[in-house]
Amino acid sequence: MTMDSPHLPRAQHAPSPRPGGVVGTLLVMSVIAVGLMAGLFFAFDVSVMPGLARTGDRVYAEAMQNFNQVMDGSGLFALIFLGALAVTVAVAVVEYRGGRRTVALWAGGAAALYAVALLVTFFVNIPLNNELAAIGDPAKAGDLSVVGRFKGLWETTNIMRTLLCTAALGCLAHCLKLYGRSTPAS
């Protein structure tokens, strides 16, 4: 017996059929983009920052300035960094409009978590990066006290970004599971 059988009541708010693979593609793009960001932040937590902690303030400052310049100049980084939020929001909106509220809710949660990571980046990490850049060439800088202030706060907020992005990735993984369950096998 199918749901269309006259003997079974039809659900009043049945979700509409899935659009032709658009949501699936957006969801995969979202998982990849958020996963890349979680991985980047994690790599800084477990290797880059502990490695830099073994150096002096001048080397630390120079290395961080170089990392920031490379990332700031990378169009690919900017695309992934901002695109992760865009595609995640798109999944939530399309799924919500399609009546698939559970997937929309999890995608919305992922978008909110990632948005908080962006806010931390824009309001804490980037200003710290700018403050570090303002000292100029670390080899010629007389006062490197900014490095001590930078280390603790930047590293702490980077751990926050890692946790937020990892939680967002978990939400998106759950979205994939839900999406797969509701998509007919071909």
Sequence and secondary structure as in RCSB ss.txt:
>XXXX:A:sequence
MTMDSPHLPRAQHAPSPRPGGVVGTLLVMSVIAVGLMAGLFFAFDVSVMPGLARTGDRVYAEAMQNFNQVMDGSG
LFALIFLGALAVTVAVAVVEYRGGRRTVALWAGGAAALYAVALLVTFFVNIPLNNELAAIGDPAKAGDLSVVGRF
KGLWETTNIMRTLLCTAALGCLAHCLKLYGRSTPAS
>XXXX:A:secstr
  TTSTTS   TT      SSHHHHHHHHHHHHHHHHHHHHHHIIIIIHHHHHTS HHHHHHHHHHHHHHHHT H
HHHHHHHHHHHHHHHHHHHHHHTT HHHHHHHHHHHHHHHHHHHHIIIIIHHHHHHHHTT  TTT S  HHHHHH
HHHHHHHHHHHHHHHHHHHHHHHHHHHHHHHHS   
